[in-house]
Amino acid sequence: MTQPPLESRYALEVYPRRGINIVRGEGASLFSDDGKTYIDCAAGVGVANIGHSNPVVIKALTDQAE
């Protein structure tokens, strides 16, 4: 299943859809499937903004899961 059907099935309709398919994140940057880079200005809305793929957070979560 691709991202748009997953999004429409599971995501809340809080923000308008932009037709962008984000495939990964790193720090405050998001990367789309067409090679464009975006600044994630909504990362901290309603949650602690820790960025994407933060190695410290990944290690803490991995250690806790093990």
SEFIZA-3560 file (N, C-alpha, C; in Angstrom, 3 decimals):
REM SEFIZA-3560
<numar><xx>0.860</xx><yy>-1.182</yy><zz>0.000</zz><atom>N</atom></numar>
<numar><xx>0.000</xx><yy>0.000</yy><zz>0.000</zz><atom>CA</atom></numar>
<numar><xx>0.896</xx><yy>1.232</yy><zz>0.000</zz><atom>C</atom></numar>
<numar><xx>0.590</xx><yy>2.199</yy><zz>-0.830</zz><atom>N</atom></numar>
<numar><xx>1.403</xx><yy>3.410</yy><zz>-0.930</zz><atom>CA</atom></numar>
<numar><xx>0.991</xx><yy>4.426</yy><zz>0.124</zz><atom>C</atom></numar>
<numar><xx>1.780</xx><yy>5.476</yy><zz>0.244</zz><atom>N</atom></numar>
<numar><xx>1.567</xx><yy>6.474</yy><zz>1.291</zz><atom>CA</atom></numar>
<numar><xx>0.219</xx><yy>7.177</yy><zz>1.210</zz><atom>C</atom></numar>
<numar><xx>-0.238</xx><yy>7.671</yy><zz>0.051</zz><atom>N</atom></numar>
<numar><xx>-1.535</xx><yy>8.373</yy><zz>0.049</zz><atom>CA</atom></numar>
<numar><xx>-2.706</xx><yy>7.540</yy><zz>0.570</zz><atom>C</atom></numar>
<numar><xx>-2.868</xx><yy>6.247</yy><zz>0.154</zz><atom>N</atom></numar>
<numar><xx>-3.961</xx><yy>5.464</yy><zz>0.741</zz><atom>CA</atom></numar>
<numar><xx>-3.784</xx><yy>5.235</yy><zz>2.237</zz><atom>C</atom></numar>
<numar><xx>-2.546</xx><yy>5.011</yy><zz>2.684</zz><atom>N</atom></numar>
<numar><xx>-2.306</xx><yy>4.854</yy><zz>4.117</zz><atom>CA</atom></numar>
<numar><xx>-2.674</xx><yy>6.122</yy><zz>4.866</zz><atom>C</atom></numar>
<numar><xx>-2.275</xx><yy>7.256</yy><zz>4.312</zz><atom>N</atom></numar>
<numar><xx>-2.562</xx><yy>8.534</yy><zz>4.952</zz><atom>CA</atom></numar>
<numar><xx>-4.062</xx><yy>8.758</yy><zz>5.066</zz><atom>C</atom></numar>
<numar><xx>-4.799</xx><yy>8.515</yy><zz>4.005</zz><atom>N</atom></numar>
<numar><xx>-6.245</xx><yy>8.742</yy><zz>4.049</zz><atom>CA</atom></numar>
<numar><xx>-6.929</xx><yy>7.760</yy><zz>4.985</zz><atom>C</atom></numar>
<numar><xx>-6.319</xx><yy>6.591</yy><zz>5.171</zz><atom>N</atom></numar>
<numar><xx>-6.925</xx><yy>5.592</yy><zz>6.049</zz><atom>CA</atom></numar>
<numar><xx>-6.645</xx><yy>5.860</yy><zz>7.527</zz><atom>C</atom></numar>
<numar><xx>-5.441</xx><yy>6.336</yy><zz>7.853</zz><atom>N</atom></numar>
<numar><xx>-5.031</xx><yy>6.430</yy><zz>9.250</zz><atom>CA</atom></numar>
<numar><xx>-4.785</xx><yy>7.841</yy><zz>9.779</zz><atom>C</atom></numar>
<numar><xx>-4.529</xx><yy>8.817</yy><zz>8.927</zz><atom>N</atom></numar>
<numar><xx>-4.164</xx><yy>10.155</yy><zz>9.399</zz><atom>CA</atom></numar>
<numar><xx>-5.399</xx><yy>11.012</yy><zz>9.658</zz><atom>C</atom></numar>
<numar><xx>-5.272</xx><yy>11.884</yy><zz>10.636</zz><atom>N</atom></numar>
<numar><xx>-6.343</xx><yy>12.836</yy><zz>10.913</zz><atom>CA</atom></numar>
<numar><xx>-6.375</xx><yy>13.907</yy><zz>9.831</zz><atom>C</atom></numar>
<numar><xx>-7.522</xx><yy>14.437</yy><zz>9.581</zz><atom>N</atom></numar>
<numar><xx>-7.685</xx><yy>15.497</yy><zz>8.571</zz><atom>CA</atom></numar>
<numar><xx>-7.493</xx><yy>16.867</yy><zz>9.228</zz><atom>C</atom></numar>
<numar><xx>-6.306</xx><yy>17.092</yy><zz>9.785</zz><atom>N</atom></numar>
<numar><xx>-6.018</xx><yy>18.335</yy><zz>10.494</zz><atom>CA</atom></numar>
<numar><xx>-5.479</xx><yy>19.402</yy><zz>9.546</zz><atom>C</atom></numar>
<numar><xx>-4.622</xx><yy>18.992</yy><zz>8.635</zz><atom>N</atom></numar>
<numar><xx>-3.994</xx><yy>19.917</yy><zz>7.702</zz><atom>CA</atom></numar>
<numar><xx>-4.383</xx><yy>19.543</yy><zz>6.276</zz><atom>C</atom></numar>
<numar><xx>-4.425</xx><yy>20.531</yy><zz>5.385</zz><atom>N</atom></numar>
<numar><xx>-4.743</xx><yy>20.200</yy><zz>3.984</zz><atom>CA</atom></numar>
<numar><xx>-3.635</xx><yy>19.351</yy><zz>3.367</zz><atom>C</atom></numar>
<numar><xx>-3.995</xx><yy>18.475</yy><zz>2.472</zz><atom>N</atom></numar>
<numar><xx>-3.026</xx><yy>17.623</yy><zz>1.779</zz><atom>CA</atom></numar>
<numar><xx>-2.293</xx><yy>18.445</yy><zz>0.724</zz><atom>C</atom></numar>
<numar><xx>-1.009</xx><yy>18.207</yy><zz>0.583</zz><atom>N</atom></numar>
<numar><xx>-0.172</xx><yy>18.975</yy><zz>-0.336</zz><atom>CA</atom></numar>
<numar><xx>0.277</xx><yy>18.170</yy><zz>-1.551</zz><atom>C</atom></numar>
<numar><xx>-0.051</xx><yy>16.898</yy><zz>-1.606</zz><atom>N</atom></numar>
<numar><xx>0.373</xx><yy>16.080</yy><zz>-2.736</zz><atom>CA</atom></numar>
<numar><xx>1.852</xx><yy>15.753</yy><zz>-2.724</zz><atom>C</atom></numar>
<numar><xx>2.458</xx><yy>15.778</yy><zz>-1.543</zz><atom>N</atom></numar>
<numar><xx>3.879</xx><yy>15.481</yy><zz>-1.391</zz><atom>CA</atom></numar>
<numar><xx>3.995</xx><yy>14.118</yy><zz>-0.716</zz><atom>C</atom></numar>
<numar><xx>4.846</xx><yy>13.260</yy><zz>-1.247</zz><atom>N</atom></numar>
<numar><xx>5.061</xx><yy>11.948</yy><zz>-0.657</zz><atom>CA</atom></numar>
<numar><xx>6.419</xx><yy>11.944</yy><zz>0.038</zz><atom>C</atom></numar>
<numar><xx>6.415</xx><yy>12.101</yy><zz>1.363</zz><atom>N</atom></numar>
<numar><xx>7.645</xx><yy>12.123</yy><zz>2.151</zz><atom>CA</atom></numar>
<numar><xx>8.129</xx><yy>10.694</yy><zz>2.334</zz><atom>C</atom></numar>
<numar><xx>9.400</xx><yy>10.455</yy><zz>2.022</zz><atom>N</atom></numar>
<numar><xx>9.945</xx><yy>9.103</yy><zz>2.118</zz><atom>CA</atom></numar>
<numar><xx>10.932</xx><yy>8.924</yy><zz>3.272</zz><atom>C</atom></numar>
<numar><xx>11.471</xx><yy>10.037</yy><zz>3.794</zz><atom>N</atom></numar>
<numar><xx>12.351</xx><yy>9.928</yy><zz>4.959</zz><atom>CA</atom></numar>
<numar><xx>12.544</xx><yy>11.293</yy><zz>5.593</zz><atom>C</atom></numar>
<numar><xx>13.058</xx><yy>11.274</yy><zz>6.819</zz><atom>N</atom></numar>
<numar><xx>13.352</xx><yy>12.503</yy><zz>7.522</zz><atom>CA</atom></numar>
<numar><xx>14.705</xx><yy>12.410</yy><zz>8.191</zz><atom>C</atom></numar>
<numar><xx>15.342</xx><yy>13.553</yy><zz>8.365</zz><atom>N</atom></numar>
<numar><xx>16.637</xx><yy>13.619</yy><zz>9.038</zz><atom>CA</atom></numar>
<numar><xx>16.745</xx><yy>14.983</yy><zz>9.691</zz><atom>C</atom></numar>
<numar><xx>16.833</xx><yy>15.001</yy><zz>11.029</zz><atom>N</atom></numar>
<numar><xx>16.840</xx><yy>16.276</yy><zz>11.741</zz><atom>CA</atom></numar>
<numar><xx>15.547</xx><yy>17.015</yy><zz>11.471</zz><atom>C</atom></numar>
<numar><xx>15.636</xx><yy>18.255</yy><zz>11.008</zz><atom>N</atom></numar>
<numar><xx>14.442</xx><yy>19.043</yy><zz>10.694</zz><atom>CA</atom></numar>
<numar><xx>14.099</xx><yy>18.990</yy><zz>9.208</zz><atom>C</atom></numar>
<numar><xx>14.768</xx><yy>18.117</yy><zz>8.462</zz><atom>N</atom></numar>
<numar><xx>14.539</xx><yy>18.026</yy><zz>7.014</zz><atom>CA</atom></numar>
<numar><xx>13.693</xx><yy>16.812</yy><zz>6.662</zz><atom>C</atom></numar>
<numar><xx>12.826</xx><yy>17.000</yy><zz>5.681</zz><atom>N</atom></numar>
<numar><xx>12.025</xx><yy>15.918</yy><zz>5.119</zz><atom>CA</atom></numar>
<numar><xx>12.388</xx><yy>15.789</yy><zz>3.652</zz><atom>C</atom></numar>
<numar><xx>12.371</xx><yy>14.570</yy><zz>3.133</zz><atom>N</atom></numar>
<numar><xx>12.762</xx><yy>14.312</yy><zz>1.758</zz><atom>CA</atom></numar>
<numar><xx>11.622</xx><yy>13.612</yy><zz>1.031</zz><atom>C</atom></numar>
<numar><xx>11.266</xx><yy>14.141</yy><zz>-0.134</zz><atom>N</atom></numar>
<numar><xx>10.154</xx><yy>13.577</yy><zz>-0.901</zz><atom>CA</atom></numar>
<numar><xx>10.659</xx><yy>12.567</yy><zz>-1.922</zz><atom>C</atom></numar>
<numar><xx>9.715</xx><yy>11.808</yy><zz>-2.472</zz><atom>N</atom></numar>
<numar><xx>10.082</xx><yy>10.789</yy><zz>-3.450</zz><atom>CA</atom></numar>
<numar><xx>10.552</xx><yy>11.373</yy><zz>-4.780</zz><atom>C</atom></numar>
<numar><xx>10.352</xx><yy>12.674</yy><zz>-4.986</zz><atom>N</atom></numar>
<numar><xx>10.841</xx><yy>13.295</yy><zz>-6.222</zz><atom>CA</atom></numar>
<numar><xx>12.147</xx><yy>14.062</yy><zz>-6.004</zz><atom>C</atom></numar>
<numar><xx>12.819</xx><yy>13.817</yy><zz>-4.859</zz><atom>N</atom></numar>
<numar><xx>14.136</xx><yy>14.378</yy><zz>-4.611</zz><atom>CA</atom></numar>
<numar><xx>14.168</xx><yy>15.754</yy><zz>-3.975</zz><atom>C</atom></numar>
<numar><xx>13.022</xx><yy>16.324</yy><zz>-3.647</zz><atom>N</atom></numar>
<numar><xx>12.995</xx><yy>17.653</yy><zz>-3.027</zz><atom>CA</atom></numar>
<numar><xx>13.189</xx><yy>17.535</yy><zz>-1.517</zz><atom>C</atom></numar>
<numar><xx>13.758</xx><yy>18.595</yy><zz>-0.929</zz><atom>N</atom></numar>
<numar><xx>13.971</xx><yy>18.668</yy><zz>0.511</zz><atom>CA</atom></numar>
<numar><xx>13.083</xx><yy>19.758</yy><zz>1.085</zz><atom>C</atom></numar>
<numar><xx>12.444</xx><yy>19.461</yy><zz>2.218</zz><atom>N</atom></numar>
<numar><xx>11.551</xx><yy>20.404</yy><zz>2.882</zz><atom>CA</atom></numar>
<numar><xx>11.980</xx><yy>20.560</yy><zz>4.331</zz><atom>C</atom></numar>
<numar><xx>11.762</xx><yy>21.735</yy><zz>4.898</zz><atom>N</atom></numar>
<numar><xx>11.960</xx><yy>21.944</yy><zz>6.328</zz><atom>CA</atom></numar>
<numar><xx>10.663</xx><yy>21.554</yy><zz>7.021</zz><atom>C</atom></numar>
<numar><xx>10.757</xx><yy>20.698</yy><zz>8.034</zz><atom>N</atom></numar>
<numar><xx>9.578</xx><yy>20.221</yy><zz>8.747</zz><atom>CA</atom></numar>
<numar><xx>9.152</xx><yy>21.259</yy><zz>9.780</zz><atom>C</atom></numar>
<numar><xx>8.324</xx><yy>22.191</yy><zz>9.364</zz><atom>N</atom></numar>
<numar><xx>7.862</xx><yy>23.267</yy><zz>10.248</zz><atom>CA</atom></numar>
<numar><xx>6.731</xx><yy>22.826</yy><zz>11.171</zz><atom>C</atom></numar>
<numar><xx>6.221</xx><yy>21.626</yy><zz>10.997</zz><atom>N</atom></numar>
<numar><xx>5.114</xx><yy>21.153</yy><zz>11.832</zz><atom>CA</atom></numar>
<numar><xx>5.541</xx><yy>20.047</yy><zz>12.784</zz><atom>C</atom></numar>
<numar><xx>6.833</xx><yy>19.755</yy><zz>12.876</zz><atom>N</atom></numar>
<numar><xx>7.309</xx><yy>18.623</yy><zz>13.670</zz><atom>CA</atom></numar>
<numar><xx>6.963</xx><yy>18.752</yy><zz>15.148</zz><atom>C</atom></numar>
<numar><xx>6.908</xx><yy>19.946</yy><zz>15.670</zz><atom>N</atom></numar>
<numar><xx>6.674</xx><yy>20.115</yy><zz>17.092</zz><atom>CA</atom></numar>
<numar><xx>5.235</xx><yy>20.372</yy><zz>17.476</zz><atom>C</atom></numar>
<numar><xx>4.321</xx><yy>20.281</yy><zz>16.523</zz><atom>N</atom></numar>
<numar><xx>2.919</xx><yy>20.548</yy><zz>16.815</zz><atom>CA</atom></numar>
<numar><xx>2.355</xx><yy>19.400</yy><zz>17.639</zz><atom>C</atom></numar>
<numar><xx>2.086</xx><yy>19.675</yy><zz>18.915</zz><atom>N</atom></numar>
<numar><xx>1.449</xx><yy>18.684</yy><zz>19.772</zz><atom>CA</atom></numar>
<numar><xx>2.374</xx><yy>17.633</yy><zz>20.349</zz><atom>C</atom></numar>
<numar><xx>3.659</xx><yy>17.668</yy><zz>20.014</zz><atom>N</atom></numar>
<numar><xx>4.613</xx><yy>16.691</yy><zz>20.537</zz><atom>CA</atom></numar>
<numar><xx>5.940</xx><yy>17.387</yy><zz>20.801</zz><atom>C</atom></numar>
<numar><xx>6.838</xx><yy>16.688</yy><zz>21.481</zz><atom>N</atom></numar>
<numar><xx>8.186</xx><yy>17.219</yy><zz>21.664</zz><atom>CA</atom></numar>
<numar><xx>8.921</xx><yy>17.130</yy><zz>20.340</zz><atom>C</atom></numar>
<numar><xx>9.518</xx><yy>18.216</yy><zz>19.910</zz><atom>N</atom></numar>
<numar><xx>10.224</xx><yy>18.229</yy><zz>18.635</zz><atom>CA</atom></numar>
<numar><xx>11.626</xx><yy>17.673</yy><zz>18.833</zz><atom>C</atom></numar>
<numar><xx>11.823</xx><yy>16.438</yy><zz>18.413</zz><atom>N</atom></numar>
<numar><xx>13.135</xx><yy>15.800</yy><zz>18.538</zz><atom>CA</atom></numar>
<numar><xx>13.767</xx><yy>15.554</yy><zz>17.182</zz><atom>C</atom></numar>
<numar><xx>13.129</xx><yy>16.014</yy><zz>16.123</zz><atom>N</atom></numar>
<numar><xx>13.661</xx><yy>15.819</yy><zz>14.779</zz><atom>CA</atom></numar>
<numar><xx>13.374</xx><yy>14.421</yy><zz>14.267</zz><atom>C</atom></numar>
<numar><xx>13.988</xx><yy>14.082</yy><zz>13.153</zz><atom>N</atom></numar>
<numar><xx>13.799</xx><yy>12.784</yy><zz>12.518</zz><atom>CA</atom></numar>
<numar><xx>15.111</xx><yy>12.021</yy><zz>12.533</zz><atom>C</atom></numar>
<numar><xx>15.052</xx><yy>10.750</yy><zz>12.855</zz><atom>N</atom></numar>
<numar><xx>16.225</xx><yy>9.860</yy><zz>12.838</zz><atom>CA</atom></numar>
<numar><xx>17.330</xx><yy>10.341</yy><zz>13.772</zz><atom>C</atom></numar>
<numar><xx>16.952</xx><yy>10.906</yy><zz>14.908</zz><atom>N</atom></numar>
<numar><xx>17.923</xx><yy>11.363</yy><zz>15.893</zz><atom>CA</atom></numar>
<numar><xx>18.608</xx><yy>10.130</yy><zz>16.495</zz><atom>C</atom></numar>
<numar><xx>19.934</xx><yy>9.983</yy><zz>16.327</zz><atom>N</atom></numar>
<numar><xx>20.607</xx><yy>8.773</yy><zz>16.794</zz><atom>CA</atom></numar>
<numar><xx>20.498</xx><yy>8.548</yy><zz>18.298</zz><atom>C</atom></numar>
<numar><xx>20.468</xx><yy>9.598</yy><zz>19.090</zz><atom>N</atom></numar>
<numar><xx>20.329</xx><yy>9.451</yy><zz>20.542</zz><atom>CA</atom></numar>
<numar><xx>18.959</xx><yy>8.871</yy><zz>20.882</zz><atom>C</atom></numar>
<numar><xx>17.924</xx><yy>9.373</yy><zz>20.230</zz><atom>N</atom></numar>
<numar><xx>16.567</xx><yy>8.876</yy><zz>20.471</zz><atom>CA</atom></numar>
<numar><xx>16.429</xx><yy>7.441</yy><zz>19.971</zz><atom>C</atom></numar>
<numar><xx>16.983</xx><yy>7.151</yy><zz>18.794</zz><atom>N</atom></numar>
<numar><xx>16.919</xx><yy>5.786</yy><zz>18.257</zz><atom>CA</atom></numar>
<numar><xx>17.584</xx><yy>4.804</yy><zz>19.213</zz><atom>C</atom></numar>
<numar><xx>18.760</xx><yy>5.163</yy><zz>19.744</zz><atom>N</atom></numar>
<numar><xx>19.457</xx><yy>4.273</yy><zz>20.679</zz><atom>CA</atom></numar>
<numar><xx>18.645</xx><yy>4.078</yy><zz>21.948</zz><atom>C</atom></numar>
<numar><xx>18.087</xx><yy>5.148</yy><zz>22.490</zz><atom>N</atom></numar>
<numar><xx>17.291</xx><yy>5.031</yy><zz>23.713</zz><atom>CA</atom></numar>
<numar><xx>16.073</xx><yy>4.136</yy><zz>23.495</zz><atom>C</atom></numar>
<numar><xx>15.395</xx><yy>4.306</yy><zz>22.382</zz><atom>N</atom></numar>
<numar><xx>14.225</xx><yy>3.472</yy><zz>22.088</zz><atom>CA</atom></numar>
<numar><xx>14.622</xx><yy>2.016</yy><zz>21.853</zz><atom>C</atom></numar>
<numar><xx>15.733</xx><yy>1.807</yy><zz>21.142</zz><atom>N</atom></numar>
<numar><xx>16.205</xx><yy>0.442</yy><zz>20.888</zz><atom>CA</atom></numar>
<numar><xx>16.598</xx><yy>-0.240</yy><zz>22.187</zz><atom>C</atom></numar>
<numar><xx>17.347</xx><yy>0.464</yy><zz>23.039</zz><atom>N</atom></numar>
<numar><xx>17.749</xx><yy>-0.095</yy><zz>24.332</zz><atom>CA</atom></numar>
<numar><xx>16.532</xx><yy>-0.449</yy><zz>25.176</zz><atom>C</atom></numar>
<numar><xx>15.538</xx><yy>0.420</yy><zz>25.191</zz><atom>N</atom></numar>
<numar><xx>14.332</xx><yy>0.173</yy><zz>25.975</zz><atom>CA</atom></numar>
<numar><xx>13.563</xx><yy>-1.031</yy><zz>25.431</zz><atom>C</atom></numar>
<numar><xx>13.506</xx><yy>-1.160</yy><zz>24.119</zz><atom>N</atom></numar>
<numar><xx>12.764</xx><yy>-2.271</yy><zz>23.513</zz><atom>CA</atom></numar>
<numar><xx>13.438</xx><yy>-3.617</yy><zz>23.773</zz><atom>C</atom></numar>
<numar><xx>14.766</xx><yy>-3.595</yy><zz>23.865</zz><atom>N</atom></numar>
<numar><xx>15.494</xx><yy>-4.847</yy><zz>24.105</zz><atom>CA</atom></numar>
<numar><xx>15.375</xx><yy>-5.242</yy><zz>25.554</zz><atom>C</atom></numar>
//
